[in-house]
Amino acid sequence: MKAIETKGRILSNGTIQLDEPIDVVPGKVRLVILFPEDIRQEHPPKLSPEERKRIVAVMDSVAELSLKKGPPVSNRKHDQYLFGENG
């Protein structure tokens, strides 16, 4: 089995991003991930109940904006909405 050592990072979505491309044929590989001892794997702190309530309240107020009735619109006039009367 051939081995290549390179550096990279694990992104928040769980994917791995290499610092530099490697010159190999595309295909499946087996990965061994080594965490340097000087790197601390910290997890973000959980939200306090008060902070969670505050965030939910803000999200609720944003959601209420879509419930308000506005003037009827037509998609036929989308250029006028974007660029003005002479769109």
Backbone as CSV, one residue per row, in Angstrom:
resi,resn,N_x,N_y,N_z,CA_x,CA_y,CA_z,C_x,C_y,C_z
1,MET,0.848,-1.176,0.000,0.000,0.000,0.000,0.894,1.239,0.000
2,LYS,0.584,2.196,-0.864,1.329,3.451,-0.971,0.742,4.473,0.006
3,ALA,1.578,5.266,0.617,1.122,6.288,1.567,1.629,7.656,1.137
4,ILE,0.795,8.658,1.316,1.152,10.052,1.060,0.825,10.835,2.314
5,GLU,1.754,11.656,2.753,1.477,12.514,3.905,1.261,13.934,3.408
6,THR,0.168,14.531,3.837,-0.140,15.909,3.479,-0.891,16.532,4.646
7,LYS,-1.139,17.801,4.570,-1.865,18.494,5.632,-3.208,18.975,5.105
8,GLY,-4.144,19.135,5.999,-5.459,19.624,5.636,-6.264,19.923,6.877
9,ARG,-7.565,20.013,6.699,-8.440,20.320,7.840,-9.783,19.662,7.631
10,ILE,-10.433,19.388,8.737,-11.790,18.874,8.697,-12.714,20.074,8.826
11,LEU,-13.617,20.233,7.867,-14.535,21.371,7.856,-15.746,21.085,8.729
12,SER,-16.517,22.125,9.028,-17.674,21.985,9.925,-18.733,21.045,9.380
13,ASN,-18.764,20.833,8.062,-19.749,19.920,7.487,-19.246,18.479,7.445
14,GLY,-18.059,18.229,8.025,-17.524,16.879,8.110,-16.657,16.462,6.942
15,THR,-16.488,17.325,5.944,-15.638,16.979,4.815,-14.184,17.355,5.115
16,ILE,-13.286,16.788,4.341,-11.865,17.052,4.525,-11.375,17.927,3.376
17,GLN,-10.625,18.981,3.701,-10.051,19.872,2.692,-8.537,19.807,2.828
18,LEU,-7.865,19.443,1.730,-6.409,19.390,1.741,-5.840,20.776,1.513
19,ASP,-4.681,21.050,2.124,-4.037,22.351,1.935,-3.529,22.523,0.506
20,GLU,-3.069,21.434,-0.107,-2.571,21.476,-1.476,-3.083,20.244,-2.218
21,PRO,-3.301,20.362,-3.544,-3.724,19.179,-4.292,-2.620,18.123,-4.298
22,ILE,-3.008,16.874,-4.434,-2.026,15.792,-4.537,-2.122,15.185,-5.927
23,ASP,-1.002,14.746,-6.449,-0.917,14.239,-7.820,-1.126,12.727,-7.819
24,VAL,-2.385,12.315,-7.827,-2.729,10.897,-7.852,-3.933,10.691,-8.764
25,VAL,-4.151,9.449,-9.149,-5.305,9.097,-9.975,-6.554,9.154,-9.103
26,PRO,-7.647,9.806,-9.568,-8.873,9.865,-8.765,-9.411,8.469,-8.463
27,GLY,-9.993,8.312,-7.317,-10.601,7.049,-6.920,-10.724,6.965,-5.418
28,LYS,-11.229,5.855,-4.953,-11.401,5.653,-3.515,-10.051,5.467,-2.840
29,VAL,-9.952,5.979,-1.631,-8.735,5.842,-0.838,-9.118,5.481,0.595
30,ARG,-8.152,5.041,1.338,-8.340,4.772,2.764,-7.633,5.883,3.517
31,LEU,-8.329,6.517,4.449,-7.770,7.655,5.173,-7.450,7.281,6.608
32,VAL,-6.323,7.770,7.074,-5.971,7.696,8.484,-5.774,9.132,8.921
33,ILE,-6.554,9.588,9.888,-6.501,10.987,10.321,-5.743,11.060,11.635
34,LEU,-4.693,11.861,11.658,-3.880,12.042,12.859,-4.104,13.448,13.389
35,PHE,-4.421,13.553,14.670,-4.606,14.851,15.301,-3.352,15.186,16.102
36,PRO,-2.646,16.257,15.730,-1.483,16.659,16.530,-1.908,16.924,17.970
37,GLU,-1.052,16.556,18.897,-1.405,16.713,20.307,-1.539,18.169,20.720
38,ASP,-0.878,19.084,19.992,-0.968,20.498,20.360,-2.248,21.154,19.858
39,ILE,-3.040,20.439,19.048,-4.313,20.976,18.578,-5.412,20.449,19.477
40,ARG,-6.125,21.350,20.100,-7.233,20.953,20.974,-8.504,20.936,20.162
41,GLN,-9.209,19.845,20.226,-10.480,19.720,19.530,-11.572,20.263,20.447
42,GLU,-11.880,21.539,20.290,-12.877,22.168,21.150,-14.237,22.157,20.469
43,HIS,-15.239,21.857,21.228,-16.609,21.906,20.736,-17.202,23.245,21.133
44,PRO,-18.006,23.831,20.259,-18.616,25.116,20.625,-19.502,24.927,21.853
45,PRO,-19.529,25.920,22.724,-20.366,25.796,23.919,-21.843,25.753,23.551
46,LYS,-22.609,25.024,24.349,-24.048,24.979,24.119,-24.660,26.315,24.504
47,LEU,-25.752,26.656,23.840,-26.437,27.908,24.149,-27.131,27.795,25.495
48,SER,-27.108,28.895,26.211,-27.869,28.920,27.467,-29.355,28.976,27.111
49,PRO,-30.235,28.565,28.026,-31.672,28.644,27.740,-32.122,30.063,27.400
50,GLU,-31.519,31.063,28.032,-31.894,32.451,27.762,-31.483,32.858,26.349
51,GLU,-30.268,32.472,25.939,-29.797,32.824,24.607,-30.628,32.101,23.548
52,ARG,-30.978,30.863,23.811,-31.812,30.106,22.874,-33.174,30.784,22.714
53,LYS,-33.788,31.221,23.815,-35.077,31.910,23.764,-34.962,33.199,22.964
54,ARG,-33.851,33.924,23.158,-33.644,35.189,22.438,-33.550,34.931,20.933
55,ILE,-32.800,33.921,20.540,-32.641,33.602,19.125,-33.967,33.161,18.515
56,VAL,-34.709,32.327,19.221,-36.001,31.870,18.717,-36.958,33.052,18.565
57,ALA,-36.936,33.989,19.509,-37.801,35.171,19.420,-37.458,36.003,18.190
58,VAL,-36.159,36.170,17.908,-35.748,36.933,16.727,-36.202,36.209,15.457
59,MET,-36.038,34.894,15.422,-36.464,34.125,14.250,-37.981,34.199,14.064
60,ASP,-38.726,34.163,15.158,-40.178,34.290,15.070,-40.581,35.651,14.509
61,SER,-39.883,36.711,14.936,-40.229,38.045,14.427,-39.908,38.168,12.939
62,VAL,-38.851,37.514,12.487,-38.539,37.519,11.058,-39.604,36.738,10.292
63,ALA,-40.036,35.597,10.836,-41.067,34.791,10.176,-42.377,35.561,10.063
64,GLU,-42.694,36.406,11.048,-43.931,37.196,11.014,-43.943,38.171,9.841
65,LEU,-42.763,38.604,9.394,-42.714,39.550,8.274,-43.348,38.953,7.023
66,SER,-43.210,37.651,6.838,-43.770,37.037,5.635,-45.277,36.858,5.732
67,LEU,-45.857,37.052,6.903,-47.292,36.905,7.071,-48.058,38.179,6.763
68,LYS,-47.348,39.307,6.721,-48.008,40.584,6.453,-48.422,40.655,4.997
69,LYS,-49.582,41.215,4.767,-50.104,41.362,3.406,-49.509,42.607,2.768
70,GLY,-49.102,42.467,1.534,-48.578,43.592,0.782,-49.388,43.774,-0.482
71,PRO,-48.978,44.711,-1.311,-49.710,44.916,-2.561,-49.540,43.697,-3.470
72,PRO,-50.550,43.413,-4.291,-50.412,42.292,-5.216,-49.310,42.598,-6.231
73,VAL,-48.548,41.587,-6.572,-47.458,41.775,-7.524,-47.615,40.785,-8.672
74,SER,-46.994,41.112,-9.774,-47.021,40.239,-10.937,-45.588,39.927,-11.340
75,ASN,-45.314,38.672,-11.603,-43.979,38.301,-12.054,-43.674,38.859,-13.435
76,ARG,-44.706,39.258,-14.144,-44.500,39.827,-15.480,-43.729,41.141,-15.414
77,LYS,-43.784,41.807,-14.279,-43.127,43.108,-14.142,-41.811,42.990,-13.369
78,HIS,-41.177,41.827,-13.414,-39.986,41.647,-12.596,-38.861,42.613,-12.961
79,ASP,-38.719,42.985,-14.243,-37.671,43.942,-14.617,-37.944,45.313,-13.998
80,GLN,-39.213,45.705,-13.920,-39.551,46.990,-13.319,-39.228,46.972,-11.821
81,TYR,-39.486,45.837,-11.170,-39.173,45.746,-9.743,-37.659,45.831,-9.506
82,LEU,-36.906,45.201,-10.404,-35.459,45.169,-10.225,-34.767,46.442,-10.683
83,PHE,-35.218,46.989,-11.812,-34.471,48.093,-12.437,-35.232,49.405,-12.513
84,GLY,-36.458,49.472,-12.003,-37.204,50.708,-12.051,-38.189,50.734,-13.208
85,GLU,-38.885,51.831,-13.346,-39.958,51.969,-14.338,-39.490,51.699,-15.765
86,ASN,-38.282,52.103,-16.107,-37.806,51.935,-17.489,-37.067,50.607,-17.694
87,GLY,-37.130,49.690,-16.698,-36.416,48.408,-16.724,-36.450,47.761,-18.009
